[in-house]
Amino acid sequence: MASHVVVIATDLRRATVKVGPGTYLSDVLDQACQKLNLSSNKYLVKHKQKQVDLSLPFRTSGLSGGAKLELVLRSKTPSAVQIALQIPQPEAKEIPGGRLIKKVPSDLTLWKIMRQFESGEASAGKNVNITARGYASTTSGSGQLYYEMPVLNIMGREFSSFSEFQKTLAQLGHNSGNVLIRLGYKRSEQTLFEAMEEISAYFKDEEQDKVDGTTVDGTTVDEAKADVKEEDQQQADTLMTGTIAEPEVAQELSSQPHATGATEVAEQEASEEGQSVPSPTKQDSYQPVNVFLAPTGSTPAAALVPASETDFTPTVAHAQLHQARLLEGSRNKRLLSDKELEERAAAEEARIASIKSVLVKVRFPDNTSSEWQVSPHQTGAFLYEAVRHVMADATQKFHLVLPGGKDIVEDNESENHNLVKSYKLSGRVLVNLVWEDSVPAAVRRQPFLKANVAKHGQAVRVPDLPTTDDTFEAGTANAEPKKEDKREMGDGMKKIPKWLKLGKK
């Protein structure tokens, strides 16, 4: 039996929407926003201060006829939804369980979800053709391919047109949790060529995003890499000050004012021989600032520094710091607002723009290393070319790995591989050189640096660490306890309290 509900906007305007038992509440939201000239993407529905599940039909939603629903603004930050895509046979035989599982944001359209599952990320690298399938018609006899339209079944609702594929998960009421999508196909009378033209017309924005270097979920490639590299950059700073790398970094800090770079040595030799020193060119920028020789002993230099047992004994200050961190971690923290996120992004951009140069140290397989001063506009291709200028055999293949072993600096001159903007390098950074698998073992055992570069190298020395007094000064906690107030009688004997007396005589 038909009924109706009343939808009230934030400005107290009302819209009456007719509903039936099978009417989905997401359709109720669309109709109400259409009558009120509002965008359904920006609103949710609440009933008696409780959010309504828009993915349910009216008969199972618990709402009664004439219910008053309130429109509330949706958060601009999308939530994560786990999608399980059920693949039909026979493609499902090659996929474990016949399902592809992936987490996507709730503001992703159904079409983009299908395109993400096609990429192979959710199917262990196996590409699945979902949106560009064709079949040969046996009735026409012309051999023309016709389009096979994908059909998505989400909780009993079927979506099988390009206009329906433009709906997002949030518009269908799926803002969190797990969602099962059953995939099917139906044969259409539209040719594959005409369907591809219609797809490019419907999803022109998506194709434009790909041209601009945007991923399917709407974030740029640089932003996607920045989120992954932010945590690794913190690990890089830890490694640079760790137990093994600490002597080298400390020595470089102490000896840098007195060290003579390879470029300066070359200029000095040229002047002694009476040759004119050329002006700095691109070739000179590939010369390292400092060259460090490999350690002579097998024991790390940090392990040779004498240490006492008190260095490893935690103090009261350490315990207090640990308790403060535990207390801070137990407190509830609110999520950042959109304004705060924008301010954080603007501050990060300002920090990157303020970087004038970065000192990049590349550690080679034979434990020798070299440093280069990198400007903000230089890319990964510059770092690779600089390393090849000091290699003994520049024909061998290698790759440069950032600390943590997760991210690799690509040998690419595009702006997407800028060392400062894309890889988030700042201050002093340690990069490890790793041989490719194709490099023979005989080459790996040879010295890495050229002879004329290695002769300018300097040994790494461990500086003397300053001694500090970590003794904890006790405060009032160590004060002597107060003496008990003992009341005595005149003869020096203790006075017996009344409650301890056994009775009257």
Buried (B, 14 or more C-beta within 10 A) or exposed (E): EEBEBBBBBEEEBEBEBEBEEEBBBBBBBBBBBEBBEBEBEBBBBBBEEEEBBBBBBBEEBEBEEEBEBBBBEBBEEBBEBEBBBBBEEEBBEEBEEBBBEBEBBBBBBBBBBBBBBBBEEBBEEEEBEBBEBBEEBEEEEEEEBBBBBBBBBBBEBEBBEBEBBBBBBBBBBBBEEEBEBBBBBEEBEBBBEEBBEEBEEBBEEBEEBEEEEBBBBBBBEBEEBBEEBEEBBEBBBEBBEBEEBBBBBBBBEBBEEEBEBBBEBBBEEEEEEEEEEEEEEEEEBBBBBBBBBBBEEEEBBBEEBEEEEEEEEEEEEEEEEEEEEEEEEEEEEEEEEEEEEEEEEEEEEEEBEEBEBBBBBBBBBBEBBBBBBBEBEBBBBBBBBBBBBBBBEEEBEBBBBBBBEEBBBBBBBEEBBBBBBBBBBBEBBBBBBBBEEEBEEEEEEEEBBBEEBBEBBBEBEBEEEEEEEEEEEEEEEEEEEEEEEEEEEEEEEEEEEEEEEEEEE
